[in-house]
Amino acid sequence: MVQTAKRSQNVPATPKQLPLYRGKKFELLTPSELKDVMSHCIYCSKKLSNPSARFSHLLSQHHQEHYKNIINNRTEVVNAYSVGKTMGLTSMQQEAYIMATLESAKVQAGG
């Protein structure tokens, strides 16, 4: 009889395919390509100078929408964070994974 190891309930399964971020496989992009992709707002698509400016833009222009998106999809966000850590993603890839998760949820919700 072959026994399989039980997966801990606290460790999410690694997805077969990560969500796309702005239509791109963020995990395959070079750091400079990823920085460019991460400089766009997921709510209004505005191109900002860098990811830090995008974050400031999110807080100043889309705070309520972004907060609601995070709260409504908190399980998916926590899962993306956990899976990204398990996969050894860089901090920028980790942020892209979470933003891709939020972007996908926004699209699925019709936004």
RAFENQUI-V601886 format. One record per helix or strand. SS is the DSSP state (A for helix, B for strand). FROM is the first residue (numbers start at 1). TO is the last residue. If there is no record, write none. Layout:
SS/FROM/TO + SS/FROM/TO
This chain:
B/21/21 + B/24/24 + A/26/28 + A/31/37 + B/40/40 + B/47/47 + A/51/61 + A/63/72 + A/74/87 + A/91/108
